[in-house]
């Protein structure tokens, strides 16, 4: 799956130390990557990484949607009936 870019940002050093200021376009986050937590609030998992080169607006970081999903076929729920969980921990 290709990366879903949804924002950019830059590292800023100021009076109170170093921080990252990012802007995210919520319209770029597909609905299937937004989930509702037990508290009823909606979330999306995002990854921020440093860009190789700064862009023309001074952005040094990019933000992408985390599209990783667990492989359901490998879960314990789908284990064979004779599966024995004998891990020592």
Backbone bond lengths (Angstrom), bond angles and torsions (degrees), N, CA, C in turn:
res aa  C-N    CA-C-N  psi(-1)  N-CA   C-N-CA  omega(-1)  CA-C   N-CA-C  phi
1 X - - - 1.452 - - 1.533 108.89 -
2 X 1.299 116.77 138.09 1.464 119.92 179.93 1.523 110.60 -77.19
3 X 1.299 115.12 159.72 1.467 120.40 -178.06 1.522 109.76 -72.02
4 X 1.324 114.81 144.64 1.458 121.66 177.36 1.526 106.77 -108.07
5 X 1.327 116.72 100.47 1.458 121.73 -179.46 1.525 109.20 -78.30
6 X 1.330 116.22 133.13 1.457 119.27 -177.97 1.525 112.90 -134.68
7 X 1.325 118.01 5.05 1.456 118.07 178.81 1.508 113.24 178.23
8 X 1.324 113.83 172.54 1.465 122.31 176.85 1.518 108.39 -143.23
9 X 1.316 115.14 167.22 1.447 118.74 179.01 1.509 111.25 -166.37
10 X 1.314 114.11 -178.57 1.461 119.41 -179.71 1.509 110.49 -144.83
11 X 1.303 113.98 154.32 1.456 121.36 175.62 1.515 107.66 -82.82
12 X 1.312 115.77 133.73 1.462 120.52 -178.62 1.524 108.22 -127.08
13 X 1.306 115.86 132.16 1.455 121.05 174.20 1.520 106.92 -110.37
14 X 1.294 115.11 122.25 1.459 119.56 -176.96 1.507 112.06 -133.88
15 X 1.275 114.25 -163.98 1.458 122.71 -177.44 1.531 112.21 -59.31
16 X 1.340 116.56 -30.16 1.461 120.50 -176.15 1.527 112.33 -105.26
17 X 1.310 116.99 16.30 1.462 120.33 178.19 1.513 112.83 108.29
18 X 1.312 114.95 -164.03 1.458 121.99 -175.81 1.527 110.18 -96.59
19 X 1.345 116.58 137.74 1.460 121.41 175.24 1.521 108.92 -151.06
20 X 1.318 116.10 173.67 1.457 121.82 -179.57 1.520 109.00 -117.58
21 X 1.306 115.99 128.37 1.458 121.71 177.10 1.524 106.93 -107.54
22 X 1.341 116.60 117.59 1.456 120.34 -178.18 1.522 110.52 -125.09
23 X 1.310 115.61 152.79 1.463 122.61 173.41 1.515 107.19 -120.64
24 X 1.319 116.08 133.73 1.453 122.06 -177.80 1.519 108.94 -122.56
25 X 1.337 116.25 134.22 1.462 121.58 175.02 1.524 107.61 -92.63
26 X 1.311 116.86 106.48 1.459 121.59 -177.86 1.522 112.28 -63.78
27 X 1.324 117.30 -28.00 1.463 121.08 178.78 1.523 112.47 -67.53
28 X 1.335 118.06 -18.30 1.460 122.16 -179.89 1.528 112.75 -84.34
29 X 1.338 117.34 -8.35 1.464 120.82 -178.24 1.528 108.42 -92.49
30 X 1.345 117.95 111.16 1.464 120.68 -179.90 1.530 111.69 -61.31
31 X 1.301 115.65 145.02 1.466 121.86 -176.96 1.531 112.19 -56.71
32 X 1.342 118.07 -32.56 1.466 119.30 -178.58 1.522 112.97 -69.53
33 X 1.329 117.39 -9.97 1.459 120.78 178.02 1.534 111.95 -106.42
34 X 1.308 115.94 10.22 1.466 121.50 174.89 1.529 106.64 -109.01
35 X 1.316 116.07 128.77 1.458 118.95 -177.51 1.518 110.67 -126.32
36 X 1.323 114.58 156.64 1.459 120.90 -179.67 1.516 108.19 -103.04
37 X 1.328 115.96 126.41 1.459 122.19 -179.86 1.528 109.94 -84.76
38 X 1.318 115.42 172.35 1.470 120.81 179.51 1.524 112.08 -59.85
39 X 1.339 115.89 -26.73 1.467 119.11 -179.44 1.524 112.09 -80.54
40 X 1.352 117.08 0.62 1.456 121.34 177.76 1.513 114.35 87.99
41 X 1.321 117.32 -6.47 1.466 120.86 -179.38 1.524 109.82 -86.05
42 X 1.342 116.10 153.57 1.457 122.18 -179.29 1.527 110.30 -99.49
43 X 1.330 116.17 137.34 1.457 122.40 -176.85 1.526 110.59 -133.17
44 X 1.312 115.08 159.05 1.460 122.94 169.46 1.521 106.02 -138.19
45 X 1.320 116.33 140.11 1.456 120.18 178.63 1.522 108.01 -93.93
46 X 1.317 115.49 126.93 1.458 122.01 -176.55 1.524 110.17 -122.51
47 X 1.321 116.06 152.71 1.461 122.03 175.26 1.513 108.84 -119.21
48 X 1.329 116.50 133.73 1.457 121.04 177.04 1.518 108.04 -114.39
49 X 1.325 115.94 133.77 1.462 119.30 178.34 1.526 109.96 -139.07
50 X 1.312 113.80 156.77 1.459 120.28 -179.77 1.523 109.67 -76.01
51 X 1.322 116.70 136.39 1.455 122.02 177.94 1.526 109.50 -80.65
52 X 1.320 116.74 152.63 1.466 120.65 178.61 1.521 110.75 -65.15
53 X 1.334 116.01 -39.92 1.467 121.55 -179.90 1.517 110.02 -131.72
54 X 1.285 115.90 141.51 1.461 122.44 176.75 1.529 108.60 -65.93
55 X 1.341 117.85 140.18 1.462 119.34 178.44 1.531 111.43 -85.19
56 X 1.319 116.24 -178.74 1.477 120.61 -175.22 1.528 113.78 -68.65
57 X 1.342 117.46 -11.97 1.473 120.87 178.36 1.517 111.92 -102.61
58 X 1.331 116.48 7.00 1.456 120.58 177.99 1.518 114.65 86.52
59 X 1.339 117.45 5.45 1.467 120.28 178.87 1.514 110.31 -71.10
60 X 1.321 114.92 136.57 1.463 121.33 -178.52 1.525 112.56 -116.99
61 X 1.333 116.93 -6.98 1.458 121.72 -176.44 1.529 110.11 -134.99
62 X 1.320 115.31 152.27 1.454 121.05 177.27 1.522 109.22 -124.49
63 X 1.316 116.15 152.28 1.463 122.23 -178.04 1.524 108.22 -121.68
64 X 1.341 115.64 129.58 1.459 121.16 178.11 1.523 109.43 -127.42
65 X 1.336 115.38 155.93 1.456 121.44 176.66 1.518 108.27 -75.21
66 X 1.330 116.84 133.32 1.466 121.37 175.95 1.526 106.86 -78.71
67 X 1.327 116.84 109.77 1.465 121.52 -176.02 1.521 112.98 -98.60
68 X 1.337 118.35 6.57 1.460 121.39 -178.55 1.514 110.53 -63.86
69 X 1.310 115.33 135.43 1.463 121.37 174.82 1.523 107.25 -130.70
70 X 1.331 118.32 141.27 1.465 120.11 179.03 1.520 110.51 -64.52
71 X 1.314 116.10 149.07 1.462 122.03 177.77 1.522 107.94 -82.49
72 X 1.320 116.43 102.10 1.469 121.63 -176.01 1.527 111.98 -61.12
73 X 1.329 117.53 -28.65 1.454 119.73 -178.11 1.524 112.15 -68.63
74 X 1.339 117.64 -16.87 1.463 121.03 -179.37 1.522 112.50 -102.27
75 X 1.307 118.44 4.94 1.460 120.34 -176.51 1.532 111.03 -77.51
76 X 1.319 115.76 159.94 1.463 121.42 178.92 1.526 109.87 -64.34
77 X 1.337 117.45 -29.77 1.465 120.36 178.88 1.524 110.85 -59.77
78 X 1.329 117.50 -31.94 1.457 122.06 -177.66 1.532 112.66 -99.39
79 X 1.314 117.06 13.76 1.466 121.07 -179.39 1.529 109.63 -70.81
80 X 1.325 117.45 152.83 1.470 120.32 176.84 1.524 110.51 -60.67
81 X 1.317 116.05 156.97 1.468 120.30 -177.64 1.516 112.75 -62.02
82 X 1.334 117.48 -28.64 1.456 119.86 -179.48 1.526 112.61 -88.53
83 X 1.332 117.16 11.03 1.466 122.12 178.56 1.522 109.24 -65.98
84 X 1.323 116.70 130.61 1.465 121.75 179.28 1.521 108.31 -116.75
85 X 1.302 115.58 122.78 1.460 121.33 177.73 1.520 107.41 -89.87
86 X 1.336 117.05 90.91 1.453 120.50 -178.34 1.528 112.21 -113.80
87 X 1.316 115.48 31.69 1.464 118.80 177.94 1.529 109.16 -67.17
88 X 1.316 118.18 140.16 1.477 120.47 -176.56 1.524 113.46 -77.06
89 X 1.310 119.01 5.89 1.473 120.89 -179.44 1.485 111.08 -127.29
